[in-house]
Amino acid sequence: MKGFIDCHCHISAEEFDSDIEDVVDNSKKNGLIALVAVAEHAGEFEKIIQLSKRFPGFVFPCLGIHPVQGIHPEEQRGVTFQVGLDFTPRIVNSETGKEEQRRVLIRQAEIAKQLDLPLNVHSRSAGRPTIHLLKEQGVQKALLHAFDGKPSVAMEGVKAGYFFSIPPSIIRSQQKQKLVQQLPLEHMCLETDSPALGPEKQVRNEPQNIVVAAEYVAKVKGVSLETVMEITKQNALKLFPRLKPFITA
């Protein structure tokens, strides 16, 4: 089955509550064949599971907790159970806070290994520490979503066998453009991080915009859009093998 896989989106976000049917329909019309629906907090778990039942074989749950919790910016804080590290200074400004994040990510990695599941990892302002921790813990299957580190750091992840997902915001991000120039296509996936990281700032992003990321990657790598579609799909299936029964060749 030809099509794109959105490896990291927040389809359960309240921004989609009023028109979720249209969002899913538009996704399919624009070539998507699967959405990996990522949680930000435990309160979303049931909602994501229900969405996966509402859109079977298209929406797939990815349950974990984002390291930054809070509704309003002034209320954001570090969480005590997460997938990833977030060392943004306004979120965590002490070694104690960073160590707490490391401790909990280690526990999440242990659970993932026990269940033979991949880690879908947030690593804002913490690219190198995150990759080093994953390697130390023997994590073999990991997706570094919307990676904001240097290409040289990303290449350490490539050597460890990790994948990196590219969002539509690449068209306005020099950092991500430099990242794609160096990353091998064989270690790239696509994501939208909807409703964030869209082509335009402050405009709701949707899974259908995944084609924006794919087209940019194709241009940088000098290959066809179909090649990017196929290789990123195969990479996603390596990461998330439980999708395979729903995505036939």
Summary of the structure (lengths in Angstrom):
residues: 249
radius of gyration: 16.8
end to end distance: 4.8
largest distance: 49.1
contacts: 844
relative contact order: 0.16
helix: 49%
strand: 15%
